[in-house]
Amino acid sequence: MKDKKLCLSGILILILLTFSLQGLSASLNSPALSVSGGWHGSFPSEIHEETLHVRTHGYGSVDLIPLSYRLTGNLSLELRSGFSYTTDSLPYEGVYWKQFFTLSAGGGLLYNLTYVDSLSAGVVSALQLPDDDRGVFTFLSPYLSYNRTLYRTELYDIDLIIPVSVELRSDYTAVKGGAGILFRWKGDME
């Protein structure tokens, strides 16, 4: 299962790089950087023998969108990478789930609904970094984000983002939801 996830993620990244690096610079959009945080809920599976239906954590994330290729006037294909920190879960009956860091890469689509509103959706492949004997974990995470431009200048836009994602892990599923700020350099890359 892990090998299939890694293979699919690698294929997705190669496709995104192929589309993004074809020398079609007139269609390349500006890069972006986002910072977000919020709630991370881990839904244990039967192997955890948990009495709780969900473990509550906090999270913080930094994402970079280095390449964005405009497909149509309102639709862009984006390549993204990220770094995320998830806190220890809240303790329950003396038990808590440990904190962890993840690195992610993947891509998706950005659709401009209006001049100030947009939606982005896609999939990233994530690698949970080991901090003890638990080892390395990989998983896929589909995401959806609503973006609203709050401030616009000739050089950049600042957007409010409301991201939601699902972590599809081999031993449990998790959901993240929060809010953040996206800083996008304005204009096409010429």
C-alpha positions as CSV (number, residue, x, y, z in Angstrom):
1,M,0.0,0.0,0.0
2,K,2.8,2.4,0.9
3,D,4.6,1.6,-2.3
4,K,1.5,2.4,-4.4
5,K,1.1,5.7,-2.6
6,L,4.7,6.7,-3.2
7,C,4.5,5.6,-6.8
8,L,1.3,7.6,-7.4
9,S,2.8,10.7,-5.7
10,G,5.9,10.5,-7.8
11,I,3.9,10.2,-11.0
12,L,1.8,13.2,-10.0
13,I,4.9,15.3,-9.2
14,L,6.5,14.3,-12.6
15,I,3.3,15.3,-14.4
16,L,3.2,18.7,-12.6
17,L,6.9,19.3,-13.3
18,T,6.4,18.4,-17.0
19,F,3.5,20.9,-17.4
20,S,5.2,23.6,-15.4
21,L,8.7,23.4,-17.0
22,Q,7.8,23.3,-20.7
23,G,9.1,26.7,-21.3
24,L,5.6,28.3,-21.5
25,S,6.6,31.2,-19.4
26,A,3.7,33.4,-20.6
27,S,1.4,31.0,-18.7
28,L,3.4,30.8,-15.5
29,N,1.7,32.5,-12.6
30,S,3.4,34.1,-9.7
31,P,4.7,32.1,-6.7
32,A,3.0,32.1,-3.3
33,L,3.7,31.3,0.3
34,S,1.1,30.5,3.0
35,V,1.1,30.1,6.8
36,S,-1.9,28.4,8.5
37,G,-2.9,26.7,11.7
38,G,-5.8,25.1,13.4
39,W,-7.4,21.8,14.5
40,H,-6.0,18.4,13.7
41,G,-8.3,15.5,14.6
42,S,-7.0,11.9,14.6
43,F,-9.6,9.2,14.2
44,P,-8.1,6.0,15.7
45,S,-8.6,2.6,14.1
46,E,-9.4,-0.7,15.9
47,I,-5.7,-1.5,16.3
48,H,-5.3,1.5,18.7
49,E,-7.9,0.1,21.2
50,E,-8.9,3.7,21.9
51,T,-11.9,4.7,24.0
52,L,-12.0,8.1,22.3
53,H,-13.5,8.4,18.8
54,V,-11.1,11.3,18.0
55,R,-7.8,12.6,19.3
56,T,-7.5,16.5,19.2
57,H,-4.3,18.2,18.3
58,G,-3.3,21.6,17.0
59,Y,-1.2,22.2,13.9
60,G,0.8,24.9,12.1
61,S,1.9,24.7,8.5
62,V,4.0,26.6,6.0
63,D,3.3,25.9,2.3
64,L,5.2,27.1,-0.8
65,I,3.7,27.2,-4.3
66,P,6.8,27.8,-6.4
67,L,5.1,27.0,-9.8
68,S,1.6,27.7,-11.0
69,Y,0.6,27.2,-14.7
70,R,-2.4,29.0,-16.0
71,L,-4.6,26.5,-18.0
72,T,-7.4,29.0,-18.7
73,G,-8.4,32.5,-17.6
74,N,-9.8,31.2,-14.3
75,L,-8.0,27.8,-13.8
76,S,-4.4,27.1,-12.8
77,L,-2.4,24.0,-12.1
78,E,-0.2,24.4,-9.0
79,L,2.9,22.6,-7.7
80,R,3.2,22.9,-3.9
81,S,5.4,21.7,-1.0
82,G,5.0,22.2,2.7
83,F,6.2,21.7,6.2
84,S,3.8,21.1,9.1
85,Y,4.0,20.6,12.9
86,T,1.3,18.8,14.8
87,T,1.2,19.1,18.6
88,D,0.7,16.3,21.2
89,S,-3.0,15.4,21.4
90,L,-4.9,16.5,24.4
91,P,-4.5,13.8,27.2
92,Y,-7.4,11.5,28.0
93,E,-7.2,8.9,30.7
94,G,-3.4,9.6,31.0
95,V,-2.8,8.8,27.3
96,Y,-1.9,11.2,24.5
97,W,-0.6,10.9,21.0
98,K,2.9,12.4,20.3
99,Q,3.7,15.5,18.3
100,F,5.2,15.1,14.8
101,F,6.6,17.0,11.8
102,T,5.7,16.3,8.2
103,L,7.1,17.3,4.8
104,S,4.8,17.2,1.8
105,A,4.8,17.7,-2.0
106,G,2.1,17.5,-4.6
107,G,-0.2,19.7,-6.6
108,G,-3.7,20.7,-7.5
109,L,-5.9,23.1,-9.2
110,L,-6.8,26.8,-8.4
111,Y,-10.1,28.1,-9.7
112,N,-10.8,31.8,-9.5
113,L,-14.5,32.2,-8.7
114,T,-14.5,36.0,-8.7
115,Y,-11.9,38.8,-8.7
116,V,-11.3,38.2,-4.9
117,D,-12.6,34.6,-4.3
118,S,-11.0,31.3,-5.3
119,L,-10.9,27.6,-4.5
120,S,-7.9,25.3,-4.6
121,A,-8.0,21.5,-4.4
122,G,-5.5,18.8,-4.9
123,V,-3.5,16.0,-3.3
124,V,-0.1,16.0,-1.6
125,S,2.1,13.1,-0.5
126,A,3.4,13.5,3.0
127,L,6.3,12.1,4.9
128,Q,6.0,12.1,8.7
129,L,9.5,12.6,10.1
130,P,10.7,10.2,12.9
131,D,11.3,11.7,16.3
132,D,11.6,8.4,18.2
133,D,11.3,4.7,17.5
134,R,8.1,5.1,15.6
135,G,9.9,5.4,12.3
136,V,8.9,7.2,9.1
137,F,5.3,7.2,7.9
138,T,4.0,8.2,4.4
139,F,0.5,9.1,3.5
140,L,-1.7,10.9,1.0
141,S,-3.6,14.0,1.9
142,P,-6.3,15.5,-0.4
143,Y,-7.0,19.1,0.4
144,L,-9.5,21.9,-0.3
145,S,-9.0,25.6,0.4
146,Y,-11.2,28.7,0.1
147,N,-9.2,31.8,-0.5
148,R,-10.4,35.5,-0.2
149,T,-8.2,38.4,-1.2
150,L,-7.9,40.9,1.7
151,Y,-5.3,43.3,0.4
152,R,-4.1,43.9,-3.2
153,T,-1.2,46.0,-4.5
154,E,0.7,46.2,-7.7
155,L,3.3,43.9,-6.4
156,Y,1.4,41.3,-4.3
157,D,-1.9,40.0,-2.9
158,I,-2.6,38.9,0.6
159,D,-5.4,36.3,1.0
160,L,-7.3,34.8,3.9
161,I,-7.2,31.0,3.4
162,I,-9.5,28.4,5.0
163,P,-7.8,25.0,4.3
164,V,-9.3,21.6,5.0
165,S,-7.5,18.3,4.4
166,V,-7.8,14.6,5.1
167,E,-4.8,12.4,6.0
168,L,-5.3,8.9,4.6
169,R,-2.9,6.9,6.7
170,S,-2.4,3.1,6.8
171,D,-3.4,2.9,10.5
172,Y,-5.8,5.8,11.0
173,T,-7.4,8.8,9.3
174,A,-7.0,12.4,10.3
175,V,-8.8,15.7,9.4
176,K,-7.3,19.1,9.5
177,G,-9.1,22.4,9.4
178,G,-7.9,26.0,10.1
179,A,-7.2,29.4,8.8
180,G,-4.2,31.3,7.5
181,I,-2.7,33.9,5.3
182,L,-1.4,33.4,1.7
183,F,1.1,35.9,0.2
184,R,1.1,35.8,-3.6
185,W,3.5,37.8,-5.7
186,K,1.3,39.6,-8.2
187,G,1.4,39.4,-12.0
188,D,2.6,36.9,-14.4
189,M,6.2,35.7,-14.4
190,E,7.7,37.2,-17.5
